[in-house]
Amino acid sequence: MRLSRGVFLLLLLLALASPLMIVGCGGPSFLPAASLRDPSVDMAWPPAPNPARIRFLREISGPEQVKAEPGAIARFLEFVTGEQFKHVPFVTPYGVVSDGGTLLFVSDSSSGVVHRIDLARQKVSYIVRAGDEFLSSPVGLALSPSGDLYVSDSVNAKVYVFSRDGEFLRVLADGQVDFKRPAGLAVNSKGVLFVVDVLAHKLKVFNVSGRFLGDFPPDDIGGKLNLPSHVAVDKDDKVYVTDALNFTVKVYDSAGRYLRSIGEIGDAPGSFARPRGVAVDSDLNVYVIDAAFDNFQIFNQEGQLLLFVGKPGKKSGEFYMPSGIHIDRNDRIFISDSYNRRVQVFEYLKEENR
């Protein structure tokens, strides 16, 4: 997807000026720390009279919704180009991760930008460079327990490490590992990082200091992975891998022992056509995005379908080629609705909150 002349100039100027550029601040917080819910939309799944398990909170259709005022960069571009700027828009948001509070990161694979949205300070900033190297196609995102941000770039074939403030720190395992096409990322409770290498048909595992520990899984029990794309870990450190061309999600223990598979190829609920992002809530329910069905499906640990949410469309709770999913420690569900150019936010309602 081509960017407009004005957006391209803005990205270029941001990149030349700094790897991280704050656009501005002002006005009330768009998403208060205490609540993300949009009171004008009341949607829940399954529908009444069944007890609600998933509730829609709101959508984020771009960083401009933080209500930040245009900064000096935007005002300069308005003068030069005659076009009005406030923010770099979402083009195709792909990966998403939250710190569980008010800090949200969204990768945009088409524009080569990671959006950093600080809801508490009402600031928007953009990561466009890793040192002297421009981001080309950032896709996977993950946060370590210490707050470091990992960004996989599928075109540059690297994983970059930034501080939570967006400062470039290093290239992961630079000189140790040659990635073919890094994509999905996940960090477990011990700080161990899992990196999906799509074309290698494996995950690569790193310790908290970034030292390469080996390939994952270590054997082919359960069958070889075929173009894996996304990965998640749960609170028990089990590992969930979207095995895209085997149309399933494979589950392993932390040592790489195969446990089970969830779903299979098909066009009925409980099956997959184009599985993508995977995530796990606090009750160990497993969520899987399907870009062909334009929904996400929820399974229990035995692989039984509990619920599916969404359908094709542009309204709240509808999707157009969704990709990434992240569930934070408060059971808030962030989904990058790529071709609708937005992030939709939901909430898992634990039994006591239904």
N, C-alpha and C positions, 0 to 999 in steps of 0.2 A: 504494500500500500504506500503510495507516494505521499510525502508530506507537502504542505503548502510552502510557498516560497518564504513566507514570514516565519512559520514554525521552524523551517530548516535554518534560517538565519539566527533565530533565537537559540537553537541547540548549538550551532557553531560558536556563537558568541559566548554562551555558557561554558562550552568546552575550552575555549581559548583563555577565558578569564580565570577559571578555577575548576577543579574536579568536583567541587561542591559549591553551589551558589544558592543563597537564601533569597527568595523572591520578596517576602515582605510579611507583615503581620498587621492585625487590627481586627476589630469587631468581635462578636461573641464566638465562643468555640462551637464548631459545627457538630462535633460529637462529644458531649460532655463525658468526663471520665466515669461518672456514675451510671450513665445510660446511653445506649446507642439508638434507642427506639424512636422511630418517626411516628408521632401520634396520629398522623393523618392516614396511615395505612394499618389495617387490622387484618392480618392474614396468618393462618396457622394450618399445620398439617398433622394428622389427618383432620378433615373437616368435622365440625360438630355434627352429632352429639358425642363423637369420640373424644377422649382426652387428648389435648394437644401435646405433641412431642417436639415439633419444630415450629418456631415463630419467626416471621419475617421482622427484621429490625429496620433496615433502610438500605438505600443504595448510595454509592459514591461514584458519581459519573465523571469526576475529575477533581484535581486539586483545588480548582477555583471554589469548591464548596466549603473550603476552610474559611472563606471570606477574607482572604488576605488582600491587602491593597497592592496595586502594581508597584514594583520597585524601580530603581534607576535603570536597570537593564531594559525592562519593559517599556518605560517612557522613552528611552533612547531609540528603541526599535520603532516605536510608533512615529517618532519624528522622522526617521530614515526611510521607513517603508510605507508609511501612511496607513498601516494596518494596526488594529488595536490589540494589545497583548496584556494579559494578566498572568497566564500560566501556560506551561507546556501541557497540552491535552493528552489524555489517554488515546493511544492509537490502537494497539492490540495488547491490552494488559494480559500477562501470562502467569507469572508467579506472584504470590502474595504471602506475607508473613507479618504477624503482629507480636509486640513484646508483651501482650496481655494487659497492657494499660492503654495508653493513648498514642503510641508510636506505631505507625503503619508503613511498611515498605511494599511497593508494587513494581515489578519488573515489566518493561514494555519491550518486547522482542523486536518490534518493527522499527522503533525510533532509537533504540540503543540507549535507553535511559532507565534508571531506577528512581522512582518517585519516593521521596522520604517525606511523610506527612506527620508532622508533630502537632497533634490535636491539642495538647495541653498548652503549648506556647503559641498556637495558631500560626505556625510557620510551615512553609512548603519549600523543599530544597530538592536538588536533582544531582544524582551521581551519574556522571557521563564519562569519567576517565578513571583508569587505574594506573596511577603514576603518569608515565608518558604515553600510555596506550589507551586509545578510545575503546569504550564498550561497543561491541558490534551487535550481538544478539543475546542480551541477558535473559535468562529463563528461570532457573531454579534459585530459590532464596531460602536461607535458614539462619536462625540466630542461635549462638552458643549460649550456655548457661552464664558465661561472663559478659555477654552482650555483643560479641563480635558478629558482624554480618557476613555471611558467605554468599557469594554471587557466582553462579555458573554462567559462562558465555559459550554457547554452542558453536559459534563461528570462530571465535578466537581459540577455542579448545583449551580453556583455562578456567580455574576457579580462583576468584579474587577474594581477599579478606579485607574488610573495612571495619572501622570502629562503628559503634552505634550512632555516632555523630556524622558518619559518612567520610571520615578520613581514611585514605588508602593506607593499608598496613603492609601487605605482601601478597605475592602469588602463592597459592597453596602448593606445597611440595615442589617448588620450582627446581627443575633439573632432576627430580626423583621420578616423576611419573609423566608419561605422555598420554594425555586423554585423546580419545578419538572424537567423541561428541558428548561432553558432559551436559547433564540435564538436571533431573530431580535431586534434591538435597534433603537430608534430615540429620538431626543431632539428637543423640539419646541423653539420658539423665546423667551419664558419666562424662559427657562432652565428646563422645566418639562421633565422628562425622562419616556419614554414608553418602557417596556420590554415585549417581547412576551414570554409567558410560554406555550410551545407547548402542553405538556401533561395535563396542567390545562385548555386548550382551552380558555385562557383569556390573556389579557395584564395586567401588573401590573404597577402602576403609582407612581412616586416619585417626590418630589419637589427638588429645587436646593440644599438643604442641605442633601438630601438623605433620607428624612422621607417618609415612605410609606403612600400614599394617598388613596389607594384602588384599586379594580379591574376595568378594562375597557374592553368592555362597561358595564355600570351598570345594563343593562337589556337585554332582548333577542329580542328586536324589530329588525326585519330584519333577525331573525334566529340566532341560536347559532353558534359560531365559531367552526370549526371542524379541529383540528390540524393546527392552524395558524402558520406561519413561519417567515414572515418578516413584517416590519412596516416602514412607512414614514410619515413625516408631511410636510405641505406646508407653504408658507409665511403667510397664513391666519390661521394657526394652525389647519387646518382640518387634520384628521388622516386617513391613508390608510393602511389597513391590508390585507395581502395575506391570504385568507381563503383556505388553500391548498386542503383539501378534499371536500370542496364545490366548488372548481374550479372557484373561483371568487376573486375579490378584493373588500372589503367592505369599504365604506367611511362614516366617522362620523365627527360631529363637535367636538370642543375641550371639550365639556361637555359629550361626549359619545352618543349623539343622532344620530341614524342611518339616513343617508341621501340617499344613493343609493348603488347599486352594479355595478361593471364593469366586463363584460365577463361572460362566462358560460362554462361548459364542452363541448368539441368538438374538431374537428381536422381541422377546417377551420380558416382562419385569423379572429381575433376578439374573438376567443374562446381560452380555455386553456386546456392543458393536464397535465402539471406539473409546475404550476406557482410558482415562487420563489421571487426574489428581486423585490422591488417596489420603485420608486422615482418620484419626481415631479420637472419640470423645472420652470423657472421664469415666464412663461406664463401659468402655472398651467396645462400643459399637463402631463399626467400620463404614466409612463414607467413601463412595467411589463416584467420581464424575464420569459421565459418558457424553462425549461431544456430539455423537450422532443422535442420541435420544434427547439431547438438550435438557438433562436433568442430573440429579445426584440420587444414588440409591444407598440405603442404609441396611447393613447386615449385622447379625449378631456374630459371636465368635465361632459358632458352628457353621456359618455361611448361609444361614437362613435369612431371606429377605424380610425386613421389618416394615419398610416404608420407602416410597420414592417421592421426590419433590421436584416439581418443575415440568415445563413443556416448552416447545418452541414459541418464541414471541419476544416482545420488547417490554411488556408490562412487568411490574414487580412480581418476583417469583417465577418469571419466565426467562429463558436463556437462548443465546445464539452462539454456538460453539464454545462452551465454557472450557476452562483448562485447569487452573490451579485451585487448590483448596487448602485452607489452614484453619485449625481449631485451636483457640488459645486456652489458657488455663481456666478461664471463666466460661468455657463451653460456648463461646461466640464463634460462629462459623463464617469465614471470609471466603468468597468464591469469585475468581476473576472470570467475568462474563465477557470473553474476549471480543467477539464481534458486535456486541452491544456497547463496547467501550466503557465498561463500568465494573465496579466491584459490588457485589450484593452481600449483605450481612444478615445472617440469621442467628438464632439462638437455640441450642438444645435445652429442652426443659426436663430437668431431672424430675423423678416421680413426685418429690415433695413440693415441686413448684408448679405442677400441672393443675 
